[in-house]
Amino acid sequence: MYAIEIENLTKKYGDLKAVDELTFNVKKGIVFGFLGPNGAGKTTTILSMLGLILPDNGSIKILGHDVFREPIKVKEKIGFLPENATAYDELTAWKNLEFFANFYNFSRQEKERRIEELLKLVGLWDVRYRKVKTFSKGMKQRLLLAQALINDPEVLILDEPTSGLDPEGAFLVKSIVKEEHKKGKTVFFSSHILSEVEELSDEVGIIVKGKLRALGTLEEIKKQFMELEGYEIKVETKQEIPEIELPEVIRVEYPSKTRAIIFAKTDIREDLSKFLAEKGVTIVSLEIEEPSLEDIFLKTIYRRD
């Protein structure tokens, strides 16, 4: 079963298509990183998933429930941390969580147990009776994450969860995401921090101008990218490398007499090994230079259709 199913999602603002027939699914129990430049349609997609924006076309299901036809059932199963969320400054950390816990069917004992558990989880137990207006940005962000977890959601939706946090705060937020993942929860998060996406995500989706440009595990996306953009193969030998002449080769660079960088249409490592062996050349190392997520992200953004 998929945790999130998005089909033909389309939303226009005047002549601008913020989301253009967007279709993809997110498997249950994974961490899904949602990437895209500013204005790509990430926020419109997320707000549609929450039922806060009504699209012009398409459908969204979360855990099998239609977001627009069964909004209450969906909201019972999700937790959401907006990018620029705010807490109630004049209330304490405890009172903030208590306010949101009252929307759910907790007994008094369950409510207090859950609030205590979450405040300890996000490192705010010792300041539970302090007003939020005295908190740093990182402390507020941790409180808001606790708020998103108050109903023990099956699907957690986070929009730029570590934006503006110091390293310690970002580390704690990422640790909580990993813990929720271990519990079998589905985590859908957007981020501009590519190293964070690589660290946390089981699968990644890249959206540009409202359209999905890449989808899959990092390994799958890297393979798709290399098949589209070509392969970069590095070879080092004991003897001088002869001029490499193979059908799939685009160009070759020779940093030294015993090192070469081959740009090819396909993975030619096997053919290259045979070619060099026939020339009496011994290979010291032979490897593909895999693109980084940053390479893929930037080239996907600036790719011309």
C-alpha positions in Angstrom: 0.0 0.0 0.0 1.1 3.5 -0.8 1.1 6.1 1.9 0.7 9.0 -0.6 -0.9 8.8 -4.0 -0.9 11.9 -6.2 -2.4 11.6 -9.7 -2.6 14.3 -12.4 -2.4 17.1 -9.8 -2.8 20.5 -11.5 -3.1 23.9 -10.1 -3.1 27.2 -12.0 -2.7 30.8 -10.8 -3.8 32.9 -13.7 -1.6 31.8 -16.6 0.9 30.2 -14.3 0.8 26.4 -13.8 2.2 26.0 -10.3 1.7 22.2 -10.6 1.3 20.6 -14.0 -0.3 17.1 -14.1 1.9 15.9 -11.3 1.8 12.1 -10.7 3.8 10.0 -8.2 3.4 7.7 -5.3 5.2 7.4 -2.0 5.6 4.0 -0.5 4.5 3.4 3.1 7.2 3.5 5.7 9.9 5.4 3.8 11.5 8.8 4.1 10.8 10.7 0.9 12.8 13.8 0.0 11.0 16.3 -2.2 13.4 18.7 -4.0 12.9 21.6 -6.3 14.0 25.2 -6.7 11.9 28.2 -5.4 8.7 28.4 -7.4 8.9 24.8 -8.6 5.5 23.8 -7.0 6.7 22.2 -3.8 4.6 24.3 -1.5 1.5 24.0 -3.7 1.9 20.3 -3.7 2.3 20.1 0.1 -0.7 22.4 0.8 -2.8 20.3 -1.6 -1.8 17.2 0.2 -3.1 18.8 3.4 -6.3 19.8 1.7 -5.5 23.5 2.2 -5.5 24.2 -1.5 -8.1 22.9 -3.9 -6.5 21.9 -7.2 -8.0 22.5 -10.6 -7.6 18.8 -11.5 -6.3 15.6 -10.1 -6.6 13.6 -6.9 -4.5 12.9 -3.7 -4.9 10.0 -1.4 -3.2 9.5 2.0 -3.3 6.0 3.4 -6.1 5.3 1.0 -8.2 8.2 2.0 -9.1 11.0 -0.4 -7.7 14.3 0.9 -10.7 16.3 -0.4 -13.5 13.9 0.3 -12.3 12.6 3.7 -10.4 15.5 5.2 -11.1 14.5 8.8 -9.8 10.9 8.4 -6.7 12.3 6.6 -5.9 14.9 9.3 -6.2 12.2 12.0 -3.4 10.3 10.4 -0.9 13.1 9.5 1.3 15.5 11.2 2.6 18.7 9.6 5.4 21.1 10.2 5.2 24.2 7.9 8.4 26.0 6.9 7.5 29.3 8.7 5.4 27.9 11.5 4.8 29.8 14.7 3.9 28.8 18.2 1.8 30.8 20.7 4.5 33.0 22.3 2.5 33.9 25.4 1.9 30.2 26.3 4.4 27.8 27.8 5.8 24.9 25.8 3.5 22.6 27.8 0.4 24.7 27.2 1.2 24.9 23.4 1.2 21.1 23.1 -1.8 20.8 25.4 -3.8 23.2 23.2 -3.2 21.0 20.1 -3.6 17.7 22.0 -7.2 18.9 22.8 -8.1 18.4 19.2 -7.6 14.7 19.5 -9.5 12.0 21.5 -7.0 11.7 24.4 -7.9 11.0 27.9 -6.3 13.4 30.4 -3.8 10.8 31.5 -2.9 9.9 27.8 -2.6 13.6 26.9 -0.2 14.3 29.8 1.8 11.2 29.0 2.1 12.1 25.4 3.1 15.8 26.1 5.8 14.6 28.5 7.1 12.1 26.1 7.4 14.6 23.3 8.9 17.4 25.3 11.6 14.9 26.4 12.1 13.7 22.9 12.8 17.3 21.6 14.9 18.3 24.5 12.5 20.8 26.0 11.4 19.0 29.2 13.4 21.2 31.5 11.9 24.4 30.0 8.3 23.1 29.8 6.9 25.9 31.9 8.8 28.8 30.2 6.9 31.0 27.8 7.7 30.3 24.2 8.6 34.0 23.5 11.8 33.4 25.5 12.8 30.5 23.2 15.5 30.6 20.5 14.5 29.8 16.9 15.9 26.3 17.3 13.9 25.7 20.5 10.7 26.9 18.8 11.4 24.6 15.8 11.8 21.6 18.1 8.5 22.5 19.9 6.7 22.8 16.6 8.1 19.4 15.6 6.7 18.0 18.8 3.4 19.6 17.9 3.4 17.8 14.5 3.9 14.5 16.4 1.2 15.1 19.0 -1.3 12.7 17.5 1.4 10.0 16.8 0.8 10.4 13.0 1.3 7.6 10.5 2.5 10.2 7.9 4.7 13.1 8.8 4.9 16.0 6.4 7.8 18.4 7.0 8.4 21.6 4.9 12.1 22.7 5.3 12.3 21.2 8.9 15.9 22.3 9.6 15.8 25.7 7.9 17.7 28.3 9.9 18.7 25.9 12.6 22.2 25.7 14.1 24.1 22.3 13.7 22.9 21.0 17.1 19.2 21.8 16.3 19.5 20.3 12.8 21.1 17.2 14.2 18.2 16.7 16.7 15.5 17.2 14.1 17.3 14.7 11.8 17.6 12.2 14.6 13.8 12.5 15.3 13.1 11.9 11.6 15.3 8.7 11.7 13.5 7.5 14.9 10.1 8.0 13.4 11.2 6.1 10.3 12.4 3.2 12.5 8.9 3.1 14.0 7.5 2.5 10.5 6.2 6.0 9.9 6.2 7.6 6.5 8.1 10.9 6.4 7.6 13.3 3.4 9.9 16.3 3.6 11.1 19.1 1.4 14.6 20.7 1.8 17.1 22.9 0.1 19.9 21.1 2.0 21.0 18.4 -0.5 23.4 16.6 2.0 20.4 16.3 4.3 18.3 14.7 1.6 21.1 12.3 0.8 21.4 11.4 4.5 17.8 10.8 5.3 15.9 9.8 2.1 15.0 6.3 0.9 13.6 7.9 -2.3 13.7 11.3 -3.8 11.5 13.3 -6.2 12.7 16.4 -8.1 10.1 18.9 -9.3 10.8 21.7 -11.7 8.2 24.1 -13.1 5.4 22.0 -11.7 6.5 18.8 -13.4 8.3 15.8 -11.9 11.7 15.4 -13.4 13.2 12.6 -11.4 11.8 9.9 -9.1 13.4 6.9 -7.3 16.1 5.9 -5.0 19.4 7.9 -5.2 21.0 5.0 -7.0 18.1 4.8 -9.5 18.2 8.6 -10.1 22.0 8.5 -10.6 21.6 5.7 -13.1 18.8 7.6 -15.0 21.0 10.7 -15.0 24.0 8.9 -16.4 22.0 7.2 -19.1 20.7 10.7 -20.1 23.9 12.8 -19.6 26.6 10.1 -20.3 29.1 8.2 -18.2 32.4 9.6 -16.8 34.9 6.8 -16.4 38.3 7.1 -14.8 41.2 4.7 -15.6 44.8 4.5 -14.3 47.3 2.1 -15.8 50.9 1.0 -15.3 52.0 1.7 -18.8 51.2 4.7 -21.0 47.6 4.8 -22.2 47.2 4.6 -26.0 44.6 6.7 -27.8 41.3 5.2 -26.8 39.1 4.4 -29.8 35.7 2.8 -28.9 32.3 3.4 -30.6 30.5 4.8 -27.5 33.3 7.3 -26.5 32.3 11.0 -26.7 35.7 12.4 -25.7 38.8 11.5 -23.6 40.9 13.7 -21.4 44.5 12.7 -20.4 45.6 14.3 -17.1 48.8 12.2 -17.4 50.4 9.5 -19.6 48.9 6.8 -17.3 45.6 8.4 -16.4 42.5 9.1 -18.6 39.0 10.4 -18.1 36.6 8.9 -20.6 33.2 10.5 -21.3 30.9 7.8 -23.0 27.3 7.3 -24.0 27.2 4.0 -22.0 29.1 2.1 -19.4 32.1 0.9 -21.5 34.2 -0.5 -18.6 34.2 -4.0 -20.0 35.0 -3.0 -23.5 37.7 -0.6 -22.2 39.3 -3.4 -20.2 39.5 -5.6 -23.3 40.8 -2.8 -25.4 43.6 -2.0 -23.0 44.5 -5.7 -22.4 44.8 -6.2 -26.2 47.3 -3.3 -26.2 49.3 -4.9 -23.4 48.3 -2.2 -20.8 47.8 -3.2 -17.2 44.9 -1.5 -15.4 45.6 -0.2 -11.9 42.1 1.2 -11.3 38.9 1.6 -13.3 35.8 3.3 -11.9 32.7 5.3 -12.8 32.6 8.8 -11.4 29.0 8.9 -10.0 27.2 12.3 -10.1 26.4 13.9 -6.8 22.9 14.8 -5.9 24.0 18.4 -6.4 25.1 17.7 -10.0 21.8 16.0 -10.7 19.7 18.7 -9.0 21.4 21.6 -10.8 21.4 20.0 -14.2 17.8 18.9 -13.8 16.8 22.5 -13.0 18.6 24.0 -15.9 17.8 21.3 -18.4 16.0 22.5 -21.4 12.9 20.6 -22.5 
